[in-house]
């Protein structure tokens, strides 16, 4: 089963309908759930993607610039 909404995942687990893998930082917002650390930890590489040659707003352009320069 796959769900992308935290509320849905929380309810599946609460109702004993499933378990899940979540980022540890999300657990603080999900009362009643217990996390078991995975050792060694799982790493993930992410990227920022937008459609080349298409219009982006000024805010999006500033965000892209920030990510390119500071992350």
Secondary structure by P-SEA (a helix, b strand, c coil): cccccaaaaaaaaaacccccccccccccccccbbbbbbccbbbbbbbbbccccccccaaaaaaaaaaaccc
